[in-house]
């Protein structure tokens, strides 16, 4: 397994990136964008799925074991990425 090293810059106050920061980080970890909504839904070969739920930046993670996690828009990028990576690595 290849180590994943991420550098995620803190956005300026009031700057909302539409969770693009999460998309870019997950793509580096072999997640792929959905055919219809590549910037809003990403899938991992393990069966994990992360998606932006609302225009406000809320998002959610469907884990391969059936658990569902919701992230409010103010959830830091590193928390979302860590949860996604952990879900994808869990057998």
Long-range contacts (C-beta under 8 A, 24 or more apart in sequence): 4-28, 4-29, 4-85, 6-78, 6-81, 8-77, 8-78, 8-81, 16-57, 16-73, 18-52, 18-57, 19-52, 19-57, 19-59, 19-77, 19-80, 21-77, 22-50, 22-59, 22-77, 22-80, 22-81, 22-84, 25-77, 25-81, 26-50, 26-81, 26-84, 29-84, 29-85, 29-88, 31-84, 31-88, 44-84, 44-87, 44-88, 46-87, 46-88, 46-89, 46-90, 48-84, 48-87, 48-88, 50-80, 50-84, 61-87, 63-87, 63-90, 64-88, 64-90, 65-90
